[in-house]
Amino acid sequence: MPVLFFLSLIIRLFLVPLSGFKADISYWKWWGMSAAHDGISGPLVNTAYNYPSFYLYILKTTSHVYELLTGYNFKLNPHDNIFWNDSNFLYLFLIKLPYIFADLGIGFLIYKIVRLSLETTAGKKIIPLFAASLYLLNPVVIYNSSVWGQTDSMGSFFILLAFYGLMRNNLFLLSVFSAIALFMKTQTVVFLPFLFLGLYLNTKNVSNLIKGLWIFLGAVILINLPFLATGHMDRVFDIMYTSQLYFPYVSMNAYNLWWIFFGKISSSFWDQNLIANLVTFKTAGVLLFGFVYALAISILIHSRHQPPQKNPNQALAAGKVAGYTQSFILISLSFFMLLTQMHERYLFPLFVFFPLYLGILLHQSYSDRKFYFLLFALYCALTLASLLNLHQVMVMNYPDNTLPFLPNTFNEPLTKIIAVINFITLVVLVILFTREISLRIKSLLVVVFSLFLAILILPKLLISQKSPVSLSALKPIYQHQDYGSITFNRSLSNWWLVSLYYFFDKGIATHANSRIVYQLNGQYKTFTTNFGIDNDADTNASVYFKIIGDQKELFKSKKMGRLDFPGYVSIDISNVRNLELIVDDAGDGINSDHADWLEPMLYEKNY
């Protein structure tokens, strides 16, 4: 065991000097130094921070240690070339170290859980060690933590600790680490219902479940105490809730179901577009994921019929642990494959729970070797596919981050083949893992899924509705701005329309001071729009947004800055003949005042 962990550590440390995904590392630096000098809540108000709150503790600590070791002071010299250098080894070492430790912690927990699950002495050491090695030596895991420099191992480590608490019937471990996982990586929320459902199924004691939920709530409060004290808890929840809106496209470089159809344009294809003019891509993804999620719940409930555990220190038998890991594998893969807005890294939890499952399955009580080797082959296929996904995205953004033995240029046909492999693997795993689920249960889930689909589709089939009109599709009768030229559906720099990392498909990019006039002739009833400072602007940009109808002010925003969330307004424009969109410079000059009207929509009176 020590040899495996030492080898795993050495491999990771060897890769630390690689500059990783440079944009992410730069954000870690910015946010961390803000937390170190402006207080733990500083990044919430002074930067474009968009991660859950627990990560700020890690960033703040990393920044303090960096300044302590180097004597550097960010406040005195915020533009220091050494600090911001992509090859800053000390910072790369410090920021990647928590992810590496999380990797080692996950490996140890896999070893521990598999060993606890084995009821005989046969293979008591070698099987858990094999399972741990499947994670620790997995190239996807190593690449994510030590090359890319991302946080996925941290969230997975805490969710696995929570699962370990469930195994040991330890309310405190389960509840506390569930809370930490959620505020470290929001995506772990999909596992929490299973953990607390498992808590109830273990004991059939509702008071135990309630106690666990109270401990969870207490942990949430303690984690966020500094943000509560400074009055920024609303910002914490805003970030967690609105993270689903940052990239509203069918895929953000995840080689999943949607990538098969759209390929590279997936990251610019709006997920609110309709399929056959009936249901949005986003809704379709949620429905498909919900169906697999329900199957995963049925697997978990079915596993409760497994024989009880002989080990008095353990709450779950090996068969029940296998049921949980099957459920978690399906959730991880379907989350990545079926939902829209997925990033390339969001498959990571699968590489935690699949080795755990393979370790338990290798126990000699399982005699179906063909089944085992098929699963092992699927794990290897997903590993190769995910590694190629990560590296293709890396070289697409940073062509200098090449690695030997991997394709170092972006190849779209290859990426679609990877997506197909991923999808086939999902279908095969669903079939394999639900073999013991009764046909009655499966049929019931299909009926429920069909009913949900019918509820969404039938009104659109039976009722003729007029679509809203995007203002960006109409030609203004007058336009003027003090700098540059008005741009439709692109930013002033001909990029995506983005405000504080919220992406929008349609809109009008302008620059203070500006006035845009549309002749509507009283044809429309309602006007809705988002609005905000474009990401192209400097942090000192500030404007007011105003909407004028027939020379009467209908709306005026608060003073909007570069780090403010996009605003939203819905206005009654019945009988308005001329609609004016005004952007004022807020009295401090027009320098860098890039302002966007985002998704501006007109609704007719009979809509």
BATISE-166163 format. One record per residue (C-alpha): x, y, z. Coordinates in steps of 0.25 Angstrom, whole numbers, plus 5000, padded with zeros to 4 digits. Example, Ala and Ser with C-alpha at 12.3 -4.5 7.8 and 13.67 -1.06 7.14 Angstrom:
2
> u,v,w
> 5049,4982,5031
> 5055,4996,5029
//
This chain:
607
> u,v,w
> 5000,5000,5000
> 5011,5010,5003
> 5018,5007,4990
> 5005,5010,4982
> 5002,5023,4990
> 5017,5028,4988
> 5017,5025,4973
> 5003,5032,4972
> 5009,5044,4979
> 5022,5045,4971
> 5015,5044,4957
> 5006,5056,4961
> 5017,5064,4967
> 5025,5062,4954
> 5013,5068,4946
> 5011,5080,4955
> 5020,5089,4947
> 5011,5088,4935
> 5004,5102,4934
> 4990,5095,4933
> 4977,5102,4929
> 4983,5116,4929
> 4970,5123,4931
> 4966,5115,4943
> 4979,5117,4950
> 4978,5132,4947
> 4965,5132,4954
> 4970,5124,4966
> 4981,5135,4967
> 4971,5147,4966
> 4961,5141,4975
> 4971,5136,4985
> 4978,5149,4987
> 4965,5156,4988
> 4961,5147,5000
> 4975,5149,5006
> 4974,5164,5006
> 4959,5167,5006
> 4954,5157,5015
> 4948,5143,5012
> 4936,5150,5006
> 4944,5160,4997
> 4944,5151,4985
> 4928,5151,4985
> 4928,5166,4984
> 4941,5170,4977
> 4943,5160,4967
> 4935,5151,4957
> 4936,5139,4967
> 4926,5128,4963
> 4930,5116,4971
> 4923,5111,4984
> 4928,5117,4997
> 4936,5106,5003
> 4947,5107,4992
> 4950,5121,4997
> 4956,5115,5010
> 4966,5108,5001
> 4969,5120,4992
> 4971,5129,5004
> 4980,5119,5010
> 4988,5117,4998
> 4990,5132,4995
> 4995,5134,5010
> 5005,5123,5009
> 5010,5128,4995
> 5012,5142,5001
> 5019,5136,5014
> 5029,5128,5006
> 5032,5139,4995
> 5031,5152,5003
> 5021,5157,4992
> 5010,5166,4995
> 4999,5166,4985
> 4993,5179,4990
> 5006,5187,4988
> 5009,5180,4974
> 4997,5174,4968
> 5003,5173,4954
> 5015,5166,4958
> 5021,5158,4946
> 5026,5147,4954
> 5013,5144,4961
> 5004,5145,4949
> 5014,5137,4940
> 5007,5124,4935
> 5020,5116,4939
> 5020,5121,4954
> 5025,5108,4960
> 5022,5111,4974
> 5008,5116,4972
> 5005,5104,4963
> 5010,5094,4974
> 5002,5101,4985
> 4989,5102,4977
> 4990,5087,4972
> 4994,5081,4985
> 4980,5081,4991
> 4975,5074,4979
> 4986,5064,4980
> 4984,5061,4995
> 4969,5059,4991
> 4973,5049,4981
> 4981,5041,4991
> 4970,5042,5001
> 4960,5037,4991
> 4970,5025,4988
> 4971,5022,5003
> 4956,5023,5005
> 4953,5013,4993
> 4963,5004,5000
> 4956,5005,5013
> 4942,5003,5008
> 4945,4991,4999
> 4953,4985,5011
> 4941,4987,5020
> 4932,4981,5010
> 4939,4968,5009
> 4933,4958,5019
> 4944,4947,5017
> 4959,4948,5018
> 4962,4944,5004
> 4967,4955,4996
> 4966,4964,5008
> 4978,4973,5004
> 4980,4971,4989
> 4966,4974,4985
> 4965,4987,4992
> 4979,4991,4987
> 4975,4987,4973
> 4962,4996,4974
> 4970,5008,4980
> 4980,5006,4968
> 4969,5007,4958
> 4966,5021,4963
> 4980,5026,4967
> 4987,5022,4954
> 4975,5026,4945
> 4981,5036,4935
> 4968,5044,4935
> 4969,5047,4950
> 4984,5050,4949
> 4981,5060,4938
> 4970,5067,4944
> 4977,5070,4957
> 4992,5071,4954
> 4992,5076,4939
> 4979,5084,4938
> 4979,5088,4952
> 4964,5087,4955
> 4956,5085,4968
> 4947,5072,4964
> 4955,5063,4973
> 4952,5072,4985
> 4937,5071,4984
> 4938,5056,4981
> 4947,5054,4993
> 4936,5060,5002
> 4925,5052,4996
> 4932,5039,4998
> 4935,5043,5012
> 4920,5045,5014
> 4918,5031,5008
> 4928,5025,5017
> 4920,5031,5029
> 4907,5024,5023
> 4915,5011,5023
> 4919,5013,5037
> 4905,5018,5041
> 4912,5031,5046
> 4902,5042,5045
> 4912,5053,5048
> 4922,5048,5037
> 4910,5047,5027
> 4904,5060,5030
> 4916,5069,5031
> 4923,5064,5019
> 4911,5065,5011
> 4910,5079,5014
> 4925,5082,5011
> 4923,5074,4998
> 4911,5083,4994
> 4919,5096,4997
> 4931,5091,4990
> 4925,5086,4977
> 4910,5089,4975
> 4909,5077,4965
> 4910,5068,4977
> 4896,5071,4980
> 4891,5060,4971
> 4897,5050,4981
> 4891,5056,4994
> 4877,5050,4993
> 4883,5036,4992
> 4892,5038,5004
> 4880,5042,5013
> 4871,5032,5007
> 4881,5022,5010
> 4882,5027,5024
> 4867,5025,5026
> 4867,5011,5019
> 4878,5006,5028
> 4870,5008,5041
> 4856,5011,5036
> 4856,5022,5047
> 4851,5035,5043
> 4856,5042,5055
> 4870,5038,5051
> 4868,5044,5037
> 4863,5057,5044
> 4875,5057,5053
> 4884,5056,5041
> 4877,5067,5034
> 4879,5076,5046
> 4894,5073,5046
> 4895,5076,5031
> 4888,5089,5034
> 4897,5093,5045
> 4909,5089,5037
> 4904,5098,5025
> 4903,5110,5035
> 4917,5108,5041
> 4923,5107,5027
> 4917,5120,5023
> 4918,5127,5036
> 4927,5138,5031
> 4918,5141,5019
> 4906,5142,5029
> 4914,5151,5038
> 4917,5161,5026
> 4903,5160,5020
> 4907,5153,5007
> 4900,5140,5009
> 4890,5144,4998
> 4902,5145,4988
> 4907,5130,4993
> 4893,5125,4989
> 4892,5133,4976
> 4905,5127,4971
> 4901,5113,4974
> 4887,5115,4968
> 4891,5123,4956
> 4903,5115,4952
> 4893,5107,4943
> 4891,5120,4935
> 4906,5123,4933
> 4907,5115,4920
> 4893,5113,4914
> 4898,5104,4903
> 4895,5089,4899
> 4910,5086,4903
> 4922,5093,4908
> 4932,5084,4902
> 4926,5071,4908
> 4926,5060,4898
> 4912,5055,4902
> 4899,5053,4895
> 4897,5067,4889
> 4912,5067,4884
> 4908,5056,4875
> 4898,5065,4868
> 4905,5078,4869
> 4920,5076,4870
> 4928,5088,4872
> 4917,5098,4871
> 4910,5092,4883
> 4917,5102,4892
> 4910,5113,4884
> 4897,5106,4882
> 4886,5111,4891
> 4880,5101,4900
> 4867,5108,4900
> 4865,5105,4885
> 4853,5096,4883
> 4853,5082,4878
> 4843,5081,4867
> 4837,5094,4873
> 4832,5086,4885
> 4842,5085,4896
> 4855,5092,4899
> 4868,5084,4898
> 4870,5087,4913
> 4857,5082,4917
> 4859,5069,4909
> 4872,5067,4916
> 4866,5069,4930
> 4855,5059,4926
> 4865,5048,4921
> 4874,5050,4933
> 4861,5049,4942
> 4858,5036,4936
> 4872,5030,4939
> 4872,5036,4952
> 4859,5029,4956
> 4865,5016,4951
> 4877,5018,4960
> 4867,5020,4972
> 4860,5007,4968
> 4874,5000,4968
> 4877,5006,4982
> 4863,5002,4988
> 4865,4988,4982
> 4879,4986,4988
> 4872,4987,5002
> 4868,4973,5000
> 4883,4968,5001
> 4887,4960,5013
> 4891,4967,5025
> 4905,4971,5028
> 4912,4961,5038
> 4922,4972,5042
> 4916,4979,5054
> 4924,4992,5051
> 4918,4993,5037
> 4904,4997,5033
> 4904,4992,5019
> 4907,4979,5013
> 4915,4977,5001
> 4903,4975,4992
> 4897,4988,4997
> 4910,4996,4995
> 4910,4990,4981
> 4896,4996,4979
> 4900,5009,4984
> 4912,5010,4974
> 4903,5005,4963
> 4894,5016,4965
> 4905,5026,4967
> 4912,5022,4954
> 4899,5023,4946
> 4896,5037,4952
> 4910,5042,4949
> 4910,5037,4935
> 4896,5041,4931
> 4898,5055,4938
> 4910,5057,4928
> 4903,5051,4916
> 4889,5056,4916
> 4888,5069,4923
> 4892,5082,4915
> 4903,5092,4919
> 4912,5081,4923
> 4927,5083,4924
> 4938,5073,4920
> 4942,5071,4935
> 4928,5067,4940
> 4930,5052,4938
> 4940,5052,4949
> 4931,5045,4960
> 4930,5033,4952
> 4945,5030,4953
> 4943,5030,4968
> 4931,5021,4969
> 4934,5011,4957
> 4947,5006,4964
> 4940,5004,4977
> 4929,4996,4970
> 4940,4988,4962
> 4947,4985,4975
> 4935,4980,4982
> 4931,4972,4970
> 4944,4965,4969
> 4941,4958,4983
> 4940,4943,4981
> 4926,4942,4983
> 4923,4948,4970
> 4926,4937,4959
> 4921,4943,4947
> 4935,4947,4941
> 4930,4951,4927
> 4921,4961,4934
> 4933,4966,4942
> 4942,4967,4930
> 4931,4974,4922
> 4930,4985,4933
> 4945,4986,4934
> 4946,4988,4918
> 4935,4999,4920
> 4943,5006,4931
> 4955,5006,4922
> 4947,5011,4910
> 4942,5023,4918
> 4955,5026,4924
> 4961,5027,4910
> 4949,5035,4905
> 4950,5045,4916
> 4965,5046,4915
> 4964,5050,4901
> 4952,5059,4904
> 4960,5067,4914
> 4973,5068,4906
> 4965,5072,4893
> 4959,5084,4901
> 4973,5087,4907
> 4980,5088,4893
> 4968,5095,4887
> 4970,5106,4897
> 4985,5105,4899
> 4992,5099,4888
> 5005,5099,4895
> 5000,5090,4906
> 5003,5077,4898
> 5006,5063,4903
> 5013,5051,4897
> 5004,5040,4892
> 4992,5048,4892
> 4986,5055,4879
> 4991,5070,4881
> 4982,5076,4871
> 4967,5078,4871
> 4960,5067,4863
> 4945,5069,4862
> 4942,5055,4856
> 4950,5048,4867
> 4942,5056,4878
> 4929,5051,4872
> 4934,5037,4872
> 4937,5039,4887
> 4923,5044,4889
> 4917,5032,4883
> 4926,5023,4891
> 4921,5030,4904
> 4906,5029,4900
> 4907,5014,4896
> 4914,5012,4910
> 4903,5019,4917
> 4892,5010,4910
> 4900,4997,4913
> 4902,5001,4928
> 4887,5004,4929
> 4883,4991,4923
> 4894,4983,4932
> 4890,4990,4945
> 4875,4989,4944
> 4875,4974,4940
> 4869,4971,4954
> 4859,4982,4954
> 4845,4976,4951
> 4838,4979,4938
> 4827,4985,4945
> 4836,4996,4952
> 4842,4999,4938
> 4829,5000,4932
> 4824,5009,4942
> 4836,5019,4941
> 4834,5019,4925
> 4819,5023,4928
> 4823,5034,4937
> 4833,5039,4928
> 4823,5039,4916
> 4813,5046,4925
> 4823,5057,4928
> 4826,5058,4913
> 4812,5059,4909
> 4809,5070,4919
> 4820,5078,4913
> 4817,5076,4899
> 4802,5075,4898
> 4798,5089,4901
> 4808,5094,4890
> 4801,5084,4880
> 4787,5088,4883
> 4789,5103,4885
> 4795,5112,4874
> 4804,5122,4880
> 4812,5133,4874
> 4827,5133,4877
> 4832,5146,4884
> 4841,5155,4875
> 4855,5158,4878
> 4858,5173,4878
> 4871,5170,4872
> 4864,5164,4859
> 4858,5178,4857
> 4864,5190,4851
> 4864,5203,4859
> 4859,5216,4853
> 4871,5223,4860
> 4883,5219,4867
> 4895,5227,4873
> 4906,5224,4883
> 4919,5232,4887
> 4929,5221,4884
> 4929,5210,4873
> 4917,5204,4866
> 4905,5196,4871
> 4906,5181,4869
> 4895,5171,4869
> 4896,5157,4875
> 4911,5159,4878
> 4919,5167,4887
> 4926,5180,4882
> 4939,5171,4881
> 4931,5161,4872
> 4931,5151,4883
> 4919,5144,4891
> 4910,5153,4899
> 4915,5151,4913
> 4912,5159,4926
> 4918,5154,4938
> 4920,5140,4932
> 4906,5139,4928
> 4905,5135,4913
> 4893,5140,4904
> 4889,5137,4890
> 4882,5149,4886
> 4885,5164,4889
> 4890,5178,4886
> 4904,5182,4889
> 4906,5197,4891
> 4915,5207,4898
> 4911,5219,4907
> 4906,5228,4904
> 4896,5222,4894
> 4881,5224,4890
> 4874,5213,4881
> 4860,5216,4876
> 4850,5205,4871
> 4837,5208,4864
> 4826,5199,4870
> 4813,5206,4866
> 4806,5200,4879
> 4807,5186,4873
> 4813,5179,4886
> 4808,5177,4900
> 4821,5174,4908
> 4836,5176,4907
> 4846,5168,4915
> 4861,5169,4915
> 4873,5166,4923
> 4884,5176,4924
> 4898,5178,4929
> 4912,5182,4926
> 4919,5173,4916
> 4931,5164,4920
> 4940,5172,4911
> 4939,5184,4920
> 4949,5188,4930
> 4945,5187,4945
> 4943,5202,4946
> 4932,5202,4936
> 4919,5207,4941
> 4906,5211,4934
> 4891,5213,4936
> 4881,5206,4927
> 4868,5213,4924
> 4856,5210,4916
> 4847,5221,4910
> 4833,5219,4904
> 4828,5231,4896
> 4837,5240,4903
> 4832,5235,4917
> 4843,5228,4926
> 4838,5214,4928
> 4850,5208,4935
> 4863,5212,4941
> 4873,5202,4946
> 4882,5204,4958
> 4897,5208,4955
> 4902,5196,4948
> 4917,5192,4950
> 4926,5181,4943
> 4924,5172,4955
> 4909,5173,4956
> 4900,5162,4953
> 4892,5164,4940
> 4878,5171,4943
> 4865,5167,4938
> 4852,5175,4935
> 4838,5173,4929
> 4830,5185,4925
> 4816,5187,4920
> 4818,5195,4906
> 4803,5194,4902
> 4801,5205,4892
> 4815,5210,4892
> 4819,5215,4878
> 4834,5218,4880
> 4842,5210,4890
> 4856,5216,4893
> 4868,5208,4900
> 4877,5218,4907
> 4891,5215,4913
> 4897,5227,4921
> 4911,5227,4926
> 4907,5229,4941
> 4914,5242,4941
> 4928,5237,4942
> 4932,5237,4927
> 4930,5227,4916
> 4943,5219,4918
> 4941,5204,4915
> 4926,5206,4917
> 4922,5193,4909
> 4908,5191,4912
> 4898,5180,4907
> 4883,5179,4905
> 4882,5163,4907
> 4871,5155,4901
> 4862,5167,4898
> 4848,5161,4895
> 4835,5167,4890
> 4822,5160,4893
> 4809,5163,4884
> 4796,5166,4891
> 4790,5152,4888
> 4802,5144,4893
//
